[in-house]
Amino acid sequence: MTSPHIPLQAYQRLLNIARDLGATLDLDRLLDHIVHVAAELSNASAASILLYDPQRKILRFQTATNLSDTLQKGTEVPLENSIAGQALKRRVPIRRQEAQKDPNHYRHLDEVTHTQTKALIAIPLIAQEQPIGVLEAINKRDGSMFTDVDEEILTVLGAQAAVAIQNSRLFQQSDLISELVHEIRTPLGAILAGAQLLRLPHLPVEERLHTIDAIEHEARHLNELTTAFLDLARLESGRARFKRTQFDFVALTNEVMQLFSSKAAERDIVIAADVPPDLPPLYADRGKIRQVLINLVSNAIKYNKPGGQIRIAARHEPHALVFSVSDTGAGIPPEHQKHLFQKFYRVPGSSKKAAGTGLGLHICKRIVEAHDGSILVESKVGKGTTFTVTLPQK
């Protein structure tokens, strides 16, 4: 039955949105869709979703129609001293026509975004009695105040959004768990087989040492796999924290080259850098970009030929920094290149050359895209491979 407060046109829009949300399991796409619909239906100048972190008991901006250099994904908002936090704690919508006068208004956000929050609605997102987060809308585009109808529309949307977010998370968790179980079976099987061999009383010393090496190798692979899974789970659940700062990409390049100097020397591989010393500072999450660069250089060593070369290059373009990692390895056939960034995908035969989780490039892609950037691959069989990362700079 139609609510007496919601106009028929808005009610029909909510029905269509419910179908859209139910069909979307990608969390980032889902949240982006919700905030744009919230702004549209309430005629707000901006809308955002803050997800609740139950471990630290804080809220974090996950997406917003006005995300920028200052209001970033992962920006923290306390439960105390914030209207959003109070809405979640009390589990009721809060509407303020003059948010600045509310003692719980979190003024820090106005300071960093250089925006004055006047009117505000905060809708708690609750699913199966569990706190999910908060849907917020601020400042009507026409300068008027939010109405009872706006609040009711956003409350209905918030209820739909909470269930959709929870379903997306459950799907991703179950998907990840089943994939993890599948992937760990092989190394676990090898470890168990090795342990049984070591129980044989007359096992030759040489075979015993070989088995110990094999167990150690598989244990390291398990460690890499679980670490990669934790990184991926944080990225896909929206709990990964991004702290953007200005830093020197030249220094980061030198740091990564030094990190791999011994491993490269073992295979007689030369790592060279073509990075201008006057490159402008990069504004990004240094730790996450370091993780991307480390993964690309590590792969370039793993799949290179003995005596090969690796080149790290960077350049500044209008509103972007572009860096690349090139190797002189065997190259990747065209039919496999389009699958490289998929979870667990490994080029057939590559496992014989080097161990890997099949998650590294997928994680790199998620990190780069969280910076609104892109990562591309170019490769020629017998010539080598180049990965290029473009990071927009405002």
Secondary structure, 3 states (H helix, E strand, C coil): CCCCCCCHHHHHHHHHHHHHHHCCCCHHHHHHHHHHHHHHHHCEEEEEEEEEECCCCEEEEEEECCCCCCCCCCCEEECCCCHHHHHHHHCCCEEECCHHHCCCCCHHHHHHHCCCCCCEEEEEEEECCEEEEEEEEEEECCCCCCCHHHHHHHHHHHHHHHHHHHHHHHHHHHHHHHHHHHHHHHHHHHHHHHHHHHCCCCCCHHHHHHHHHHHHHHHHHHHHHHHHHHHHHHHHHCCCCCCEEEECHHHHHHHHHHHCHHHHHHCCCEEEEECCCCCCCEEEEHHHHHHHHHHHHHHHHHCCCCCCEEEEEEEEECCEEEEEEEECCCCCCHHHHCCCCCCCCCCCCHHHCCCCCCCHHHHHHHHHHHCCCEEEEEEECCCEEEEEEEEECC
